[in-house]
Amino acid sequence: MSEARKSSEFWRGVRDQLPLQLGVAPFGLVFGVLGIASGLSEWQTILMSAIVFGGASQVVFAQLWMSGAAPWVVGGSVAVINARHILYSVSVAPYLSALPLRWRIVLGYLLTDEAFAVSIHRFEGAKPDQPVHYHLLGSGLTLWVCWQLSTIFGVQIGATLPPYLNLEFAIPLTFLAIVVPRLRHGPEIAAALCAGLVALVGQDLPWNLWIIVAAVAGIGAGACVDWIRGRL
C-alpha cells in the first residue's frame, strides 16, 4: 500500500472534518466554562477532554454535577449517552476488523460523533483496497486537536465572555447538524421525534431523569417502528 494513498486519505479526512469545527470549537469552549463553573479544577477540566473525549457526556456531567444531581443519575446519564459509541463501533467494524489491535485501539478512541459522521460516508463509498482507516485517523485527530484547544481556551478566558453571546447554543446546533441528515428511515425518525418530545415534556422530572427517560423512549420507539415495518 503506497504512502501516497495513505497520505491522501489522511488529508481527505482532515479536509472533511474541518467545516464541522465551526460548531465544535464553541462547543469545547462552553465545556471549558461549564467545567470550571461545576467545581472542577482547570487541570481536571482539561484532562477530562483529553481522556474522556466525549463532548456530550462531558457537558452533561458538568451540568448535572453543578446542579447537585445524585451520583447514580450522573453516572447513568453519562453511560446512556456514551452507549451510542457501541453503535458507531458496530457500523465501522466491517471496515476496520482486519487492522492490528493497536490501530483499532487508536481509532476506537478517536471514533466520536463528528469523526463517525464524516468517515462512515467515506467508508461506504470507498473501494475495498482503499486505506480508509487513514481517513478516520485524519478526521479524528483534527477533531481531537480542536476539542482540546477550545477546552483550554474556555478554561482560560471563558469566564470573561459576555453572556449575550449564548455560546451554549453551539451544543444543540452541532448535534442537529450531525443527526438530522442521517434521519432517512422510519425507525430513525421515530426515535428522534419521540426522544425529543419526551425530553421537552420531562424537563420537570427530578434528578434530571429526563435524559435517561428520553433516551429509553427514543430507543423503544425506534425498535417498535422497526418491528412493525418488518411485520408488514
N, C-alpha and C positions, 0 to 999 in steps of 0.2 A: 504494500500500500504506500503510495508516494507521499512524501512530506508536503508536496504542493496541495494535494487533495485534502489532507488533514488541516493544513493552514486555511484553505478556502472555506471548509466547513466551520472552523472555529470563528473566523471573522464574519462569516454569514450569520452565525449565532449572535455575535456581538451587535451587528447591524440590526438584526430583527428585534433585539431586546431594547436597544437604545430609546426608541419612541415611548416605550412604557415607563421610562424613568421620569417622565414629566409628572406621572402620578405617584411613583414610588418615592421620589425624593421628599415631597411634602408629607407623605405617609410616615417615612422614617423620622422626619423632624418632629412630627406630632408624637411619635412614640418616645423620642428623647425627652420631650417636655412632660409627657404623662409619667414616664418612669421616675423622674425626679419628684414630680408632684405626688406620686403614690408613696413616697418614702424610701425608694431605693437610692443608693448612693450613685455617684457618677459612674464609677467602675462597674457596679452591679448592672446598671442600665446598659452600658456599652457591651459588657460581657454577655448579657442575655441576647443581644442582637448577634453577637459572634457565635455563640454556642447553640442557642435555640434556632435562630434564623427562621422564624415563622411569624411574619408580621401580624396576622390576625390574632393568633394566640397570644402574642406578646402584648398587644394593645388590650385585649380582653383581660389578661392577667392584671395589667396595671390598673385598669378601670375598676375591676372587681376588688382588687386589693385595697385601692384607695377608698372604695365605698364601704369597706368593712364586711364584705361578704364572707360567709362561712368557708373555711379552708376546703371542705369537700366540694362546695359549689365552684370554687376557683379551680381546683384540680379537675373536677368533672367537666367543666366548661372548656378548659384548655384541651382536655383529652378528646372531647367530642369534635372540637374544631379541627384538631390535628388529624383526626381519623380520615380526613379527605386525602391525606397523603398515601393511604393504603390504596385508594382508587387510582391515584396517579401512578403508583408503582405497578399496579396490575396492567395499566394501559401501556406503559413503556417497556414492560418486561420482555415481550417478544422481540423487541429491537435491541435489547441490551444483555440478554441472558447468556450470550456466548462470550461476553467480556470477562477478563480476570476479576477476581474478587476485589482487588484494590481499586479498579476502575468503578465497579458497581457501588462501592462504599462512598467514593468521592461524588459520583453522580447522584446517588441517593441523598446525600447531604445537600446538594445544590438543587434538588428537584422541588422547587416551591411553585406557587401559583403561576406567576408570570413566566417563569422558565418553562414550566409544563405547557402553558398556553401557546407559546411560540414554537417550541421544539416538537410537540406532537404533530403539528402540521407538516413540519419538515420530515419527520419520521414516516408519516403516511404517504408522502409524495416522492420519497427518495427511492433510488434503485437499491436492490439487496446488497450490492457491494460498496455502497457509499459509506464512509466513516462518519455516520450521523451522530455518533456519541460526541464527536468534537463540536458539533453544533450545540448540544446541550451544555458542554463544558464552557463554550464561549458565552452562551446565553446566561448560564447560572453564575459564572464569575462576574459578568457585567452587573447583574442584579445584586450580587453579594457586595461588591465594592461600593455601589451606590447606596445600598442599605446601611452599611457600616458608616460611611461618610456622613450621610444625612442624620443618622442617630447621634453621632458625635457632635454634629452641628446643632442639633436640637438640644442636647445636653448643655452645650456651652452658651448658646445665646437664645435658646427658645423662650426663656422666661422674660426676655426683653421685647418679644414680638407683640405688636398691638393685637388685642382680641378681635378687632373688626376684620382681620384677615380670614378668620374662620377656616384655618387650615385643616381642621378635623374633617371637613367635607371631602378632603382628598381620599380618605379611607373608603367610604362607600362608593365614591365615584370610580376609584381604581378597581374595586371588585365588580362593579356593574360593567365596566369596560371589558373585563375578562369573562364574566359569566354570561351576559346577555347574548353575545354571538354564538355561544355553544348551545343555546336552548333551541334545538331543532326538532325534537321529538316529544310526543305526548307526555311520557313519564318525567322527562327533564323539566318541561314547562309546569306540570302539575306540582312537582316537588318544590320548584322555586316559588310559585304562587302561594302554595299552602304554607311554606315556611315563612315567607314574607308576611302573610296575613296573620299568622299566629304570633309572630314577633311583635307586630303592631298592637294586636289585641292584648297580648300578655305582658305589656310593659309594667303593670302594677303587681305582678307576681313577686312574692318575697324572695330575697337572696339572689335576685337576677336570674331566677329559674327560667325566664322566657327564652334564654339562649338554648338551653338543653331541650325544652319543650318544643321550640320551633324546629330545631334540627331533627328531632324524632318524628314530629308531624310531617315534615317535608319528606323524609325517607319513607315513611309509611304511605304517603300519598303517591309518591313515585312508584313504589312497589305495587300498590293496588292498581294503578293505571296500567302498568306493565302486565300484570296478571290478567286484567280484563281484556287488554289488547291481544294477549296470547290465546284467550279462550274464544275470541271472535273468528 
